[in-house]
Amino acid sequence: MLPVLRTSRISAPAILLALSIAAALGGCAGRPSQGVLIPTAQVAPGNANVPIYVVTNRKRSDVDPGEMFSGERSDELSFAEVTVSIPPDAARKVGEVQWPASLPGDPQRDFTTVSADYLDRARFTTSVTAAMKQSGRNKVLVFVHGFNNRFDDAVYRFAQIVHDSKVPVVPVLFTWPSRGELRLRAYTYDRESANFSRDALDNLLSTLDASPAVGEVYLLAHSMGNWIALEALRTRAIRSPSVASKRSKLKNVMLVAPDVDVDVFRSQLNRMGGARPPISLFVSRDDGALSLSKTIWGDVARLGDIDPTQEPYRTELARDRIDVYDLTKLAVAGDDAHDRAFEQVGPVVAMIRQRMAQGQALGEQKADPSPLARLAE
């Protein structure tokens, strides 16, 4: 857990550096700095291969072939498909990414890359359609990662989420140009990259809407990625309210530990009006990263660490029909509240898997609530 900070005695750069360390997805300490996505010929019996379909507005890397895409911005969308090998659950800790200490990695205990291919838009659409036909699934899960993620960070983390949750979906990663560095300049760069990426995510959602093979789309965003998700929804509502509310295939938006100003969130919801899908909010009131972010952004509460039982949040969330799941009670010694939804994947994602399998919107209530809903009461 992060210590309580006396902010009047700590410089802004120090706070920002602490935030960047706390907010990093997946815990990258000890992983190779290059070459992670170079495919290996090694195989291991019992491993699961998870294909991840990628849409990104990052620039292609011209330095490291195992990086594929850098943290620099591109005005054009690019596409890729990466298949990740995950060791059996008995050989790993569920909820974590097992990074190889050195390359090429041991597939019996490490995440490794089976294949990594650049695609054009047509091949991306064809590949996603083929995956749906082969699996018999017509649901797509789009994941938007948070601050301080390299391309390989985002790919491996999403592979872990898909594998450990066992949700019956075709996974599509939207990865935006985060520098993936623990520096003050990287933090400010990432924030501006999030603003830069709003239209790109909107483009992806519109592409999925237009695909005859896609039946339903679910959007999962984490940390700073929630800003991109909410701004894309706002853009869609402004551009074409009837499409956004009636004909969109986007059925649910899941906001996990959103690093978003609560006042800005209210404004975004108001602008969307009824032209938005159901929203589910996952909060942890002990999220140290968001507590630090709150200090940076003028002591205005961050959406991901509010107490949903307190006013005005209780009334506002009920009025706006937003399901809220408080993950604070899932805390275990030494865990990272900012990543809790992914690390405590069993009780958290069981509810998502159940409702998606039944075709039930997360915003719909049932007489027999899910385990997570009971936990949040």
C-alpha positions in Angstrom: 0.0 0.0 0.0 1.1 3.5 -0.6 2.0 5.7 2.4 -0.2 8.6 3.4 1.4 11.7 1.8 1.6 15.1 3.3 1.3 16.9 0.0 2.4 20.3 1.2 5.9 18.8 1.7 6.2 16.8 -1.5 7.0 18.3 -4.9 4.7 17.9 -7.8 7.3 15.9 -9.8 7.7 13.5 -6.8 4.0 12.9 -6.6 3.7 12.4 -10.4 6.5 9.8 -10.3 4.8 8.0 -7.4 1.6 8.0 -9.4 3.3 6.6 -12.4 4.8 3.8 -10.4 1.5 3.0 -8.7 -0.6 3.2 -11.9 1.5 0.9 -14.1 -0.4 -2.0 -15.4 0.9 -5.5 -14.9 4.0 -4.9 -12.9 6.9 -4.7 -15.4 9.8 -5.1 -13.0 12.3 -7.7 -14.3 10.8 -8.1 -17.8 13.0 -7.8 -20.8 13.3 -4.3 -22.2 13.2 -5.4 -25.8 12.2 -8.3 -28.0 9.2 -9.6 -26.0 7.0 -9.9 -29.1 9.4 -11.8 -31.2 7.7 -15.2 -31.7 9.4 -18.3 -30.2 9.2 -21.8 -31.7 9.1 -23.3 -28.2 5.8 -24.9 -27.1 4.6 -26.5 -23.9 1.8 -29.0 -23.4 -1.3 -27.7 -21.7 -0.6 -24.1 -22.6 -3.4 -21.8 -23.8 -2.9 -19.7 -26.9 -4.8 -16.5 -26.8 -5.1 -14.5 -30.1 -5.4 -10.7 -29.6 -6.6 -8.5 -32.4 -5.0 -5.1 -32.3 -6.1 -1.6 -33.4 -3.7 1.2 -32.6 -2.7 4.8 -33.3 0.8 4.2 -32.3 3.7 4.4 -34.8 5.3 1.2 -36.0 8.6 0.7 -34.3 11.8 1.1 -36.4 14.1 0.2 -33.5 13.0 -3.1 -31.9 11.3 -5.8 -34.1 10.0 -7.3 -30.8 8.2 -4.0 -29.9 6.1 -3.8 -33.1 4.7 -0.4 -32.1 6.3 2.4 -30.2 4.9 5.1 -27.9 4.9 7.7 -30.6 1.7 9.0 -32.2 0.4 8.3 -35.6 -2.4 10.0 -37.5 -3.3 6.6 -39.1 -4.8 3.5 -37.6 -2.7 0.4 -37.7 -3.7 -3.2 -37.2 -2.1 -6.4 -35.9 -2.7 -9.9 -34.5 -0.6 -11.3 -31.7 -1.1 -14.8 -30.2 0.2 -15.2 -26.6 1.0 -18.5 -25.0 -0.1 -18.7 -21.3 1.2 -21.5 -19.0 -1.3 -23.8 -17.2 -2.9 -22.3 -14.0 -1.0 -24.8 -11.9 2.3 -23.2 -13.1 1.3 -19.6 -12.6 -0.5 -17.2 -10.3 -3.9 -16.4 -11.8 -4.4 -12.7 -12.2 -0.8 -11.9 -13.0 1.3 -11.7 -16.2 4.3 -14.0 -15.9 7.0 -12.0 -17.7 10.1 -14.0 -18.9 13.2 -13.0 -17.0 15.2 -13.4 -20.2 14.3 -14.2 -23.8 13.0 -16.3 -25.4 11.3 -17.3 -22.2 10.2 -20.7 -20.9 6.6 -21.4 -22.1 6.1 -23.8 -19.2 6.2 -20.9 -16.7 6.3 -17.6 -18.8 4.0 -15.8 -21.1 5.5 -16.1 -24.6 4.7 -14.9 -28.1 3.5 -17.5 -30.6 2.9 -15.2 -33.5 2.9 -11.5 -34.2 1.7 -10.1 -37.5 1.0 -6.7 -39.0 -2.4 -6.5 -40.7 -4.1 -4.0 -43.0 -7.7 -2.9 -42.3 -9.2 -5.5 -44.6 -7.2 -8.4 -43.1 -8.1 -7.2 -39.6 -11.8 -7.4 -40.5 -11.4 -10.8 -42.2 -9.4 -12.2 -39.2 -12.0 -11.0 -36.6 -14.8 -12.4 -38.8 -13.0 -15.7 -39.1 -12.4 -15.9 -35.4 -16.1 -15.4 -34.8 -17.0 -18.2 -37.2 -14.5 -20.6 -35.8 -15.4 -20.0 -32.2 -19.2 -19.5 -32.7 -19.0 -16.2 -30.9 -20.3 -12.9 -32.1 -19.4 -10.8 -29.1 -16.4 -8.5 -29.1 -14.6 -7.3 -26.0 -12.6 -4.0 -26.6 -10.0 -3.2 -24.0 -8.5 0.3 -23.5 -5.4 0.2 -21.3 -4.3 2.9 -18.9 -1.3 5.1 -18.3 2.3 3.9 -18.6 1.8 0.9 -20.9 4.1 -0.1 -23.7 2.6 -2.0 -26.6 3.8 -5.4 -25.2 2.4 -4.5 -21.7 -1.0 -3.9 -23.2 -1.0 -7.1 -25.3 0.1 -9.4 -22.5 -2.2 -7.9 -19.9 -5.2 -8.2 -22.2 -4.3 -11.8 -22.9 -4.2 -12.5 -19.2 -7.6 -10.8 -18.7 -9.2 -12.8 -21.5 -7.7 -16.1 -20.4 -8.4 -15.8 -16.7 -11.9 -14.4 -17.1 -12.9 -17.1 -19.7 -15.4 -14.7 -21.2 -16.9 -16.0 -24.5 -15.7 -13.1 -26.7 -13.3 -12.2 -29.5 -10.7 -9.9 -27.9 -9.9 -6.6 -29.6 -7.2 -4.4 -28.0 -7.3 -0.6 -28.6 -3.8 0.5 -27.6 -3.0 4.2 -27.7 0.4 5.9 -27.7 1.5 5.7 -24.1 5.3 6.1 -23.6 5.4 3.4 -21.0 8.0 5.3 -19.0 8.3 6.4 -15.4 9.1 10.0 -16.0 7.3 13.3 -15.4 7.4 14.1 -19.1 6.0 10.7 -19.9 3.0 11.4 -17.6 2.1 14.6 -19.4 2.7 13.1 -22.8 0.4 10.2 -22.0 -2.4 12.5 -20.9 -2.2 14.4 -24.2 -2.0 11.1 -26.1 -5.3 10.1 -24.4 -6.8 13.3 -25.8 -5.3 12.5 -29.2 -6.8 9.0 -29.2 -10.5 9.8 -28.8 -11.4 9.8 -32.5 -9.3 6.7 -33.1 -11.4 4.7 -30.6 -14.6 6.1 -32.1 -13.4 4.9 -35.5 -12.9 1.4 -34.1 -16.3 1.3 -32.5 -17.9 2.5 -35.8 -16.0 -0.2 -37.7 -17.4 -2.9 -35.4 -20.9 -1.4 -35.7 -20.6 -1.8 -39.5 -19.4 -5.4 -39.4 -22.2 -7.9 -40.1 -20.4 -10.6 -38.2 -20.4 -8.6 -34.9 -23.4 -9.1 -32.8 -22.5 -7.2 -29.6 -19.6 -5.1 -28.4 -18.4 -4.6 -24.8 -16.0 -1.9 -23.9 -13.6 -2.4 -20.9 -11.4 0.6 -20.0 -8.8 1.0 -17.2 -7.4 4.0 -15.4 -6.5 6.8 -17.9 -8.1 4.7 -20.7 -11.4 5.6 -19.3 -10.9 9.2 -20.4 -10.5 8.0 -24.0 -13.6 5.7 -23.7 -15.8 8.5 -22.2 -14.7 11.0 -24.8 -15.3 8.6 -27.6 -18.9 8.0 -26.3 -19.4 11.7 -26.0 -18.3 12.2 -29.6 -20.6 9.5 -30.8 -23.6 11.0 -29.0 -22.9 14.4 -30.4 -22.4 13.2 -34.0 -25.3 10.9 -34.3 -27.6 10.4 -31.2 -29.9 8.0 -33.0 -27.0 5.7 -34.0 -25.4 5.9 -30.6 -28.5 5.0 -28.7 -30.5 2.8 -31.0 -28.4 1.1 -33.6 -25.0 0.8 -31.9 -23.8 -2.7 -31.1 -22.1 -1.4 -28.0 -24.0 -3.0 -25.2 -22.0 -2.2 -22.1 -19.2 0.1 -21.0 -17.1 -1.1 -18.0 -15.1 1.6 -16.3 -12.4 0.1 -14.1 -10.5 2.5 -11.7 -11.2 5.5 -13.9 -8.7 8.3 -13.5 -11.4 10.8 -14.4 -12.5 14.0 -12.6 -16.0 13.4 -11.2 -17.2 16.9 -12.3 -16.0 16.2 -15.8 -17.7 12.8 -15.7 -21.0 14.6 -14.8 -20.5 16.9 -17.8 -19.8 14.0 -20.2 -22.9 12.2 -19.1 -25.1 15.2 -19.5 -23.8 15.8 -23.0 -24.5 12.1 -23.9 -28.0 12.3 -22.6 -29.9 9.1 -23.5 -27.5 8.4 -26.4 -25.2 6.0 -24.4 -25.0 2.4 -23.6 -25.4 1.1 -20.0 -22.3 1.9 -17.8 -20.9 -0.1 -15.0 -18.4 1.5 -12.7 -15.7 -0.5 -10.7 -14.3 1.5 -7.8 -11.8 0.9 -4.9 -11.9 3.4 -2.1 -8.3 2.4 -1.1 -6.8 3.1 -4.6 -3.6 4.9 -3.8 -2.8 5.8 -7.4 -6.1 7.7 -7.7 -5.6 9.4 -4.4 -2.3 10.8 -5.7 -4.0 11.7 -9.0 -6.6 13.6 -7.0 -3.9 15.7 -5.4 -2.4 16.5 -8.8 -5.6 17.6 -10.4 -6.7 20.1 -7.7 -8.2 17.8 -5.0 -11.2 17.0 -7.0 -12.4 13.4 -6.5 -11.4 10.8 -9.1 -14.3 8.7 -10.3 -12.5 5.4 -9.5 -12.1 6.0 -5.7 -15.4 7.5 -4.7 -17.6 6.0 -2.0 -20.7 5.1 -3.9 -22.8 4.9 -0.7 -22.1 8.6 0.1 -24.0 11.6 -1.3 -24.1 13.1 -3.8 -22.8 10.0 -5.6 -25.4 7.6 -4.4 -28.3 9.7 -5.7 -26.5 10.7 -8.9 -25.4 7.2 -9.9 -28.9 5.9 -9.2 -30.4 8.7 -11.3 -28.1 8.0 -14.2 -28.7 4.2 -14.0 -25.0 3.4 -13.5 -24.2 0.1 -11.8 -21.4 0.5 -9.2 -19.3 -2.3 -7.9 -17.1 -1.5 -4.9 -14.0 -3.7 -5.0 -12.6 -2.4 -1.7 -13.8 -5.5 0.2 -11.7 -7.7 -2.1 -8.5 -6.2 -0.7 -5.8 -8.7 0.3 -2.5 -7.9 2.0 0.0 -6.4 -0.5 -2.4 -6.1 -3.4 -2.6 -3.1 -5.8 -6.0 -1.6 -5.6 -5.6 0.1 -8.9 -5.3 -3.3 -10.7 -7.6 -5.2 -8.3 -10.3 -5.8 -10.9 -7.7 -7.8 -13.0 -5.7 -9.5 -10.2 -8.8 -10.6 -8.2 -10.2 -11.9 -11.5 -12.4 -14.6 -10.1 -15.1 -12.8 -8.1 -14.9 -9.7 -10.3 -15.2 -11.2 -13.7 -17.6 -14.0 -12.8 -20.4 -11.5 -12.8 -19.3 -10.1 -16.2 -19.0 -13.6 -17.7 -22.4 -14.7 -16.4 -24.3 -11.7 -17.7 -22.5 -11.6 -21.1 -23.2 -15.3 -21.6 -26.8 -14.7 -20.8 -27.0 -11.7 -23.1 -28.0 -9.5 -20.2 -26.9 -5.9 -20.0 -24.9 -5.1 -17.0 -27.3 -2.3 -16.2 -30.2 -4.7 -15.8 -31.2 -5.9 -12.4 -32.2 -9.5 -11.5 -34.0 -10.9 -8.5 -30.9 -13.0 -7.8 -28.0 -10.7 -7.9 -24.5 -11.8 -8.9 -21.8 -12.5 -6.2 -20.2 -9.2 -7.0 -23.4 -7.3 -6.7 -24.0 -8.9 -3.2 -20.4 -8.0 -2.3 -21.0 -4.3 -3.1 -24.2 -4.1 -1.0 
